[in-house]
């Protein structure tokens, strides 16, 4: 199970890549192909043409990391091209990535309704007449 903060986004590349690519080439693919900042702390996922290998590129405060996984049998099921957003990538959450790494096809999965907090709004300014006043002090 992946345990990532909610601020970390996960992007899956649309096009398969040559798995011989390493840190600098993957960084360039993120910058040019996905139109994202590779040093943002987000995860960037790449697969090969046969979809039996996956690389995940990540930047932390000290340098690059690559998680590279090869399946002995089977393939990874990645989102369909029609689901791919602008910039040649699709964004998924950590649970979707964990399921994908375990071989579960997300196309047939259905996410149940969940509560989400409303978007933050700026507090309305109090009108001039509505000032807070201390109650008078009574002396006995």
N, C-alpha and C positions, 0 to 999 in steps of 0.2 A: 504494500500500500504506500502510495506517495503521500507525504505530509508536507505540503507547501503552503506558505502564507497566501491569503486571498489576493494580495497585491501582485502575485506572480502570474503572468499570463503564459499560455502555452500555445504556440503557433505551429501548425503542420504545413510544410511546403507542398505546393501543388504538384510540382514536377519531380520525378525521381532524379537522383543524383548518382554520380560515379562515387562509389564508396571509398575510393582511394583519396578523396579530398580530406584534408585535415583542418586544423584550426583556422589558418588564414583564409583558405578558400571558402570554408563554411561561413566565416565572418563576412566575407565579400558577398556571398549569396544572400545572407540576411539583409545586408545593407542595400544591395542593388535589386535582388529579386523580390524580397518580401517588403522592402521599403520600411524597415524597422531599424532601431538602434540596437546593434548586437550587444552592447555593454549596458543595456537597461536592466539586466537581472532576470529577464524573462527566459523561458526555455524555447528552443527552436528545434523542431523535429524534422528529420529527413529520412527518406526511404530510398531503396534502390528500385530498379525497374521490376524485378521479380517479387518485390515486397517481402523478401525473407530476411532482410537486414534493416536495422534502424539505427540512426545516430541522433543523439540529443546534445545540442550545443548549449552551454550555459556559461555565463560570466559571473564570478563573484568578485569581491573586493581585491583579490590577489592575483587572479588569472583565469584562464579558460579551463573548462572541463568538458570532456566528451564521454557520454555513455554510449557504448556500441554493443548492440545485441544481435546475434545471428541465430535464427531458428534452424534447428536440425530437420524439422518436419513442419509443413504448413506455411502459411503466409500471414502477414499483418493485413487487416482490413482497415483501410483509411477512408475518410469521408469522400463521397463521390465528387467529381469535378463540378457538378451543378451546385454543390453546397459550398464551393470554394469562394471566398470573399475577394474583395479588391486587394491587389498587391500579391496575388499568387499564393495565398495562404488562407487557412481556416483556423479560427481560434476555438480551442476546446478547454475544458476544465481538468483539474488534476484527476478527478474520478474517471473521466472519459479516457484519459491517457493510460491510467492504470488498467482499465478494462481492455483497452486496445493491446497493451503489452502482454496481457494474459490470454489474448486470442479471442476475446468476445467481440462479436460483430455488433456495432452500435446502431446499425440501420434498423434492426428489428426491436431494439430496446426502446422503451417508452419511459420518459421521466415523469414522475407523479408531480402534481401541483405542490408547491412549497411556498411558504410565506417569505416575502422579501421586504426589507425595510423600505419605506418611501424615500425618494430622493431628498437630500438635504436642501432646505430652503433657508434663505436669509431671514432672520427674525424681523418682523415688522417693527418699524420705529414707533415708539410711543408718541402720541400727539403731545403738543406743548402743554395743554391743559391737564393732561393725565400725569401728574407728577406724584411720586410717593411722598406722603407726609407722615411723620411720626405722630402718634396720638398724644394729646396733652398729658403731662404728668400730674397726678393728683397728690396733693399734700394733705395729710390728715392732721 
